[in-house]
Amino acid sequence: MRTYQELALNERIEIQQRLEAGDSLRAIARSLGRAPSTISRERGRHAAIGPYRAQTAQRRARASRCKARVPRKLNDPARFAAVQRLLRLGWSPQ
């Protein structure tokens, strides 16, 4: 099973160049070793208004990644460490 890896800026630049050249999404995906759905979602997310731009896509992806983070419920580092230690010892979260 392959884990998800974000698109890097150099991949986004290649997507932009190949889209401008008129290449198909499947051809772009093949050259990057990615699924065609990944390229389709990337273009859909970041080309909603106007043509796809790699730098803009990178900036927007970084911003949305920061927003997606859920804050910890255990903000106290000592409590967090204690809970981790107890879980490792086999204690139930309940």
C-alpha positions in Angstrom: 0.0 0.0 0.0 1.4 3.4 -1.0 1.0 6.3 1.4 -0.1 9.7 0.2 2.7 12.2 -0.5 2.0 15.8 -1.2 2.9 17.1 -4.6 6.2 18.9 -4.5 6.7 22.3 -6.2 8.8 20.7 -9.0 5.9 18.3 -9.7 3.5 21.2 -9.8 5.7 23.1 -12.2 5.8 20.1 -14.5 2.0 19.8 -14.3 1.7 23.5 -15.3 4.1 23.1 -18.2 2.5 20.0 -19.5 -1.0 21.4 -19.2 0.1 24.5 -21.2 1.6 22.1 -23.8 -1.8 20.4 -24.1 -0.8 17.0 -22.6 -3.6 14.8 -21.2 -4.0 14.3 -17.4 -3.2 10.6 -17.9 0.1 11.3 -19.7 1.1 13.8 -17.0 0.2 11.3 -14.2 2.3 8.6 -16.0 5.3 10.8 -16.3 5.1 11.8 -12.6 4.3 8.3 -11.3 1.0 9.5 -9.8 -2.6 8.4 -10.2 -4.6 10.3 -12.9 -7.1 11.2 -10.1 -4.3 13.0 -8.2 -3.6 15.3 -11.2 -7.3 15.8 -11.8 -7.9 16.9 -8.2 -4.9 19.1 -8.2 -6.0 20.9 -11.3 -9.6 21.1 -10.0 -8.5 22.6 -6.7 -6.1 25.1 -8.0 -7.3 26.1 -11.4 -10.9 27.0 -10.4 -10.3 30.6 -11.5 -8.1 30.8 -14.6 -5.3 28.6 -15.7 -3.3 26.3 -13.4 -0.3 28.1 -11.9 2.3 26.1 -9.9 3.4 28.8 -7.5 -0.2 29.7 -6.6 -1.1 26.1 -6.2 1.9 25.5 -3.9 1.0 28.6 -1.8 -2.7 27.5 -1.5 -1.9 23.9 -0.7 0.5 25.0 2.1 -2.2 27.4 3.5 -4.9 24.7 3.4 -2.6 22.2 5.1 -2.1 24.5 8.0 -5.8 25.1 8.4 -6.6 21.4 8.4 -4.7 20.7 11.6 -6.9 19.9 14.6 -5.7 21.4 17.9 -4.7 18.9 20.6 -7.1 18.3 23.4 -4.3 17.8 25.8 -2.4 21.1 25.6 -0.4 20.4 28.8 2.9 18.7 27.8 3.2 16.8 31.1 -0.3 15.4 30.8 0.2 14.5 27.2 3.4 12.6 28.0 1.6 10.8 30.9 -1.2 9.7 28.6 1.2 8.5 26.0 3.2 6.5 28.6 0.0 4.9 30.0 -1.2 4.0 26.5 2.1 2.3 25.8 1.7 0.3 29.0 -1.6 -1.0 27.6 -4.1 1.2 29.5 -7.4 1.9 27.8 -8.2 5.4 26.6 -11.4 5.1 28.5 
